[in-house]
Amino acid sequence: MKAVVHKGEAVIEHPNRVKSASQAMRVVVVVVLILSSLLIAVITIGGWSALAGMKPICIVWIFLDLLFAFYVAKWARGVLPVIATLAMMMGVFGLIAIPSWVDREGFGYAQPALSSSLLGSLTAILVALQLLVIITSMYAFRQQWNVEVEHWPAEEGDALPAGA
């Protein structure tokens, strides 16, 4: 990935972005974030009537996952630790929510649009997915997508360095 260059200007290259492992991890992180936002959306919509104070938080979380997926697709390495932190928080929320969804199957509870047991299962899947988000984003962070190498194009008449 080279920057646009005019005669006499430096060429900036990102050698770690060219590696197939980095490109694959970028795609994996984007896909996992999109899956996470879709699963949060399904749980939010399916349990809308039973969600008390989490509705705005879930909506914001969906948009954050999609926004971060966009930034990762554009090689923004700086959002990866933020993604991992937010995934850890959502994982904790999910772990707390699983027993609540399962307990709603009892007598006297109003059922949401999706059955409570299905929402409990989807929330357990969401917790596992958040763990995958943490692992993939931290692995991608270690690939150092931000490393830049600067090259100066040779001008006509420039002497080559010794040994070149």
N, C-alpha and C positions, 0 to 999 in steps of 0.2 A: 504494500500500500504506500504509494509515493505521493508526496505533495506536488502541487503544480509548481513548476520551476521556470524562472526566466534566466537568461544567460547571466552567469556570475552569482546566482543565488544557491543556497544550500538545498540539498535534497534530503528530506527527513524520511527515514524508513523505520518501520516497526518490525524487527525481525521475528519477534515472538508471535505476531499475529499471522504470519505466513505459515507457521507450523500447522500441520493437519490436526494435531492434538488440541491446539488452541481453538482452531475453527470448530472442531467437534464439540468441545466443551462449551463454547459460546452458544451453539445450537441447543445443546442439552439444557443449559441454564434457561434459555428463552422458552423452550418447550415446557420445562418443569414449572416455570412461573405462570405460563398460560394455563396449564392444567390446574395449578393451585387456585388461580382466580376463578376458573370455571367451577371447580368443586366448591369453593366458598360461595359462589353465586347460587349453585343448586341448593346448598344447605340453607342459605339465607332465604331464598324464595320458598323452598319447601317447608321451612319452619317459621315463616314470617309471623304467623299469629301467636307463636309461642315465644318468640324472641322479644325480650323486654327492652333492655337498654343496648343491645348489641347491634341493632339494625344500622345505625349510622357508622359504627366502627367497621362492620362487615362491608358496607358499601365503599367506604374509604379504602379498605384493605384490597378490595377487588381492583380499584383504580390504581393503587400503588403497585400491585403486582404487575399490572399491564404497563404502567409507566416504566418500571424498572426493567421489564422485558424489552421495551423499546430502547432504553439506554444501553443495555447489555448488547443488543443487536448492533448498536453503533460503537461497540468496543469500549464503553465506559467502564473501566476497571474499578473506579472509586465507589460505585454503588454496591459492589459485591459484599463487603462487610455489613453494610446496612441491610441488604437482603437477608443475610444470614441471621442478623439480630432480630429482624421482624419475623422471620420464619420461626425462630426460637420462641418468640412471644406468642405467635399464633398456635404453635404446638402446645404451649402451656394452657392457653385458652381452650384448645381442643380437648386436652386431657381432663380439664375440669368439666367440660360440657358433656363428655361421653356418658357418665353416670346419670346426669340430668335427663338426657334424651331417653336412656333405657328406663328410668324410673317413671317416665310419663306414660308407659304402657299400662300402668295400674288403673284401678277404678277411680272415676271422678275427674280425670284429666281430659280437657278438650284436646282433640287430636289436630295437629297441624295438617297442611295439605299433603305432605308425605308422612308415612307412618313414622312413629317415634323410633321404632327399632331400626328402620332404614336410615333415618337421620343419624342415629347413634353409630351405625356401621360406616356411613359416609364420613362422619367426624373422625372415626378411628383411622380410616384411609387417609383423611386429611392430615392427621398427626404424622403418619408414616411419610406422606408426601412432603411435609415440612422438614422432616429429618433429611430427606433426599435433597431438598432445596439447600439446606445448610451444607451438606457434604459437597454438592456440586459447585456452589458458589465459592466455598473456601478453596476447593481444588483449582477452580478457574483463577482465583485471586493469586494463587502461588505461581501461575504461569507468567506473570509479569507482562501483561499486555501493553503496559505503558512505556516500556523501554524504547528509547529512540536512539537511532544512530544517524549521525549527520555526515553527509558526503558532499564534497565540493566538486562540481564538474571541472574537468581540466580545460583550461583556456588554450587557444591556439598559441603555440610557441612556448608553453610552460615546460620546464624541464621535469622529467619524471624522477621521483626519489631514487636514491641508490638502492639497487636490489629489486627494482620493480620490473 
